[in-house]
Amino acid sequence: MGKRERKLVANNKKAGHDYFIEDVYEAGIVLTGTEIKSVRAGKVSIKESYAGIQNNELVIIGMNISPYEQGNRFNAEPMRTRKLLLHKREIRKLIGLTTQKGFTLVPLRMYINENGLAKVEIAVARGKKNYDKRDDIARRDANRKMEQAMKNKYR
C-alpha cells in the first residue's frame, strides 16, 4: 500500500489577513460517521469558525460540515460545537496564552492526513488593526511592482 499525501479539505485564507499568527498546533477532531464522510467529500467551511476552551477542553465553534446526502437520520447538526484533541499540556499552554490580552485561537486549515484521520491546524493569533492590514497590502503591492520591474529589466 503506497503512502498517501494529506488532502486539504478546508482553508481559512482570511486568517492570515485578519491576524498575526504566533504559533500553530495540529489537533485531531471528534466527528460522527456521517460527518467524516462529508469531510472526505470536501463539504466543510471553517471561514467563520473559531476555537475556544470549554471545561478544560479545546472546542471548535461555528465550523460548518454539510449533512451527508446518504446519511438520513444519522446526520448530526451541521454547526454543532466539536471537540478538538490535543495533549493536556498543550491545552494548558493554550489556556495560558488565551488569557493574555489580545490572543485568540483561529483554525487555519482542515485536512485528511496520511492515515486517513481528520486534522485541524489551530493558530494562536493576535488580531490586526486596519492600519496593519493596509501596511501588509502596501508591502505586497510594492513587492509585486519590484518583481515586475526586475522581470521587465532582464527581458
C-alpha positions as CSV (number, residue, x, y, z in Angstrom):
1,M,0.0,0.0,0.0
2,G,1.5,3.3,-1.1
3,K,1.9,6.4,1.2
4,R,-0.8,9.0,0.6
5,E,-0.4,12.7,0.7
6,R,-2.5,14.8,3.1
7,K,-5.6,16.1,1.4
8,L,-6.6,19.7,2.1
9,V,-10.3,19.8,2.8
10,A,-10.9,23.4,4.0
11,N,-8.7,26.5,4.1
12,N,-9.1,29.8,6.1
13,K,-7.5,32.3,3.7
14,K,-8.7,35.4,5.7
15,A,-6.9,34.3,8.9
16,G,-3.5,35.5,7.5
17,H,-5.1,38.8,6.5
18,D,-7.0,39.4,9.8
19,Y,-4.5,38.0,12.4
20,F,-0.8,37.9,13.2
21,I,-0.1,34.2,13.5
22,E,2.1,33.5,16.6
23,D,2.1,29.7,16.9
24,V,0.4,26.7,15.1
25,Y,-0.9,23.4,16.6
26,E,-2.2,20.3,14.8
27,A,-5.3,18.9,16.6
28,G,-7.5,15.9,15.9
29,I,-11.2,16.4,15.8
30,V,-14.1,14.3,17.1
31,L,-16.6,13.6,14.3
32,T,-19.5,11.2,13.8
33,G,-19.6,8.7,11.0
34,T,-21.6,10.8,8.5
35,E,-19.6,13.9,9.3
36,I,-16.3,12.2,8.3
37,K,-17.9,11.2,5.0
38,S,-18.9,14.8,4.4
39,V,-15.4,15.9,5.3
40,R,-13.8,13.5,2.9
41,A,-16.2,14.8,0.2
42,G,-14.9,18.3,1.0
43,K,-18.2,19.7,2.3
44,V,-16.6,21.8,5.1
45,S,-16.3,25.5,5.8
46,I,-14.1,27.0,8.5
47,K,-14.3,30.6,7.4
48,E,-16.4,31.9,10.3
49,S,-15.2,29.5,12.9
50,Y,-13.0,29.9,16.0
51,A,-11.7,27.7,18.7
52,G,-12.1,28.1,22.4
53,I,-11.7,26.4,25.8
54,Q,-14.8,24.9,27.5
55,N,-14.5,22.8,30.6
56,N,-10.7,22.4,30.1
57,E,-11.3,21.0,26.6
58,L,-10.5,22.6,23.3
59,V,-13.5,23.0,21.0
60,I,-14.2,24.5,17.6
61,I,-17.3,26.7,17.3
62,G,-19.0,27.7,14.1
63,M,-17.5,25.1,11.8
64,N,-20.0,24.0,9.1
65,I,-20.0,20.4,8.0
66,S,-22.8,19.9,5.5
67,P,-25.1,16.9,6.1
68,Y,-24.1,13.7,4.2
69,E,-26.6,13.0,1.4
70,Q,-27.0,9.3,2.2
71,G,-26.9,9.9,6.0
72,N,-30.6,10.2,6.7
73,R,-31.3,10.2,10.5
74,F,-27.7,9.7,11.5
75,N,-26.7,13.2,10.3
76,A,-25.5,15.5,13.0
77,E,-26.2,19.2,13.4
78,P,-24.1,21.0,10.8
79,M,-23.0,23.9,13.1
80,R,-22.5,22.0,16.3
81,T,-19.6,22.5,18.7
82,R,-16.9,19.9,18.1
83,K,-14.2,18.7,20.4
84,L,-10.6,19.1,19.3
85,L,-7.9,16.6,20.5
86,L,-4.6,17.9,21.9
87,H,-2.3,16.7,24.7
88,K,-3.2,18.1,28.2
89,R,0.0,20.1,28.4
90,E,-0.7,21.8,25.1
91,I,-4.3,22.6,26.2
92,R,-2.9,24.1,29.4
93,K,-0.4,26.2,27.4
94,L,-3.3,27.4,25.1
95,I,-5.4,28.4,28.2
96,G,-2.4,30.4,29.4
97,L,-2.0,32.1,26.1
98,T,-5.6,32.9,25.5
99,T,-6.0,34.5,28.9
100,Q,-3.3,37.0,27.9
101,K,-4.6,40.2,26.2
102,G,-5.4,40.0,22.5
103,F,-4.7,36.3,21.8
104,T,-7.3,34.1,20.2
105,L,-7.4,30.6,18.6
106,V,-8.2,30.6,14.9
107,P,-8.5,27.5,12.7
108,L,-6.2,27.8,9.6
109,R,-7.0,24.7,7.6
110,M,-8.5,21.2,7.9
111,Y,-7.1,18.2,6.1
112,I,-7.1,14.4,6.0
113,N,-3.6,13.1,6.9
114,E,-1.7,10.1,5.5
115,N,-3.5,7.7,7.9
116,G,-7.0,8.9,6.9
117,L,-7.6,11.0,10.1
118,A,-9.2,14.4,10.0
119,K,-6.9,17.1,11.5
120,V,-7.3,20.8,12.1
121,E,-4.5,23.4,12.3
122,I,-5.2,25.8,15.1
123,A,-3.2,29.1,15.3
124,V,-2.6,31.2,18.4
125,A,-3.2,34.6,16.8
126,R,-3.4,38.3,17.6
127,G,-5.9,40.5,15.8
128,K,-4.7,43.0,13.2
129,K,-5.8,46.6,13.2
130,N,-7.0,48.2,10.0
131,Y,-3.7,50.1,9.6
132,D,-1.7,46.8,9.9
133,K,-3.8,45.3,7.1
134,R,-3.2,48.4,4.9
135,D,0.6,48.1,5.6
136,D,0.5,44.5,4.5
137,I,-1.4,45.4,1.3
138,A,1.1,48.2,0.6
139,R,4.1,46.0,1.2
140,R,2.6,43.3,-1.1
141,D,1.9,45.8,-3.9
142,A,5.5,47.2,-3.6
143,N,7.0,43.7,-3.8
144,R,4.8,43.0,-6.8
145,K,6.0,46.2,-8.6
146,M,9.6,45.4,-7.8
147,E,9.2,41.9,-9.2
148,Q,7.6,43.3,-12.4
149,A,10.4,45.9,-12.8
150,M,13.1,43.2,-12.4
151,K,11.3,40.9,-14.8
152,N,10.9,43.7,-17.5
153,K,14.5,44.9,-17.0
154,Y,16.0,41.5,-17.9
155,R,13.9,40.9,-21.0
